[in-house]
């Protein structure tokens, strides 16, 4: 009968002896210090989350513009890109809505309620202006190719 000692090093835990002696299935030192590595870790001094990169409202507008524009352009039959006035209108409205929402959120964080209300009103005005200036003409308002109004 063979002794189990020659195989023991092959099955020994590859982590520190203290963790292996405690019966840990993996080394405690390998576990992340924070619940998940993608979450913000607390600052060293106050325990608050680390500062996040501050984006401008223009950055937020561009994010909303691109996102809404892509959705508007590609939501048609057969996924054919639709690049027209409707797509531009929806992209501008999406950008304005996102930027005004971010501005209102920042104002509410600072307890600036009048500024938050003004941000929402400015966003609503921008969306309404885009609707007015970029509206698509209705077929009933167009003339035919011969200068006649349609029946």
FENKATA-V237230 format. One line per field, one symbol per residue. ss: DSSP state (H for helix, E for strand, - for the rest). phi: phi as a letter, one per 30 degrees, with the letter a starting at -180 (. if undefined). A space follows every 10 residues. Layout:
BEGIN
ss: ???
phi: ???
END
This chain:
BEGIN
ss: ----HHHH-- ------HHHH H------HHH ---------- -E------E- ------HHHH HHHHHHHHHH HHHH--HHH- ----HHHHHH HHHHHHHHHH HHHHHHHHH- --HHHHHHHH HHHHHHHHHH HHH-----HH H-E-----E- -
phi: .dddddcedd cdddcedddd ddiddbdddd dddcebdddd ddddccided dcedcddddd dddddddddd dddccbdihd dccbdddddd dddddddddd dddddddddc hcdddddddd dddddddddd dddcdddded cccddcicdd d
END
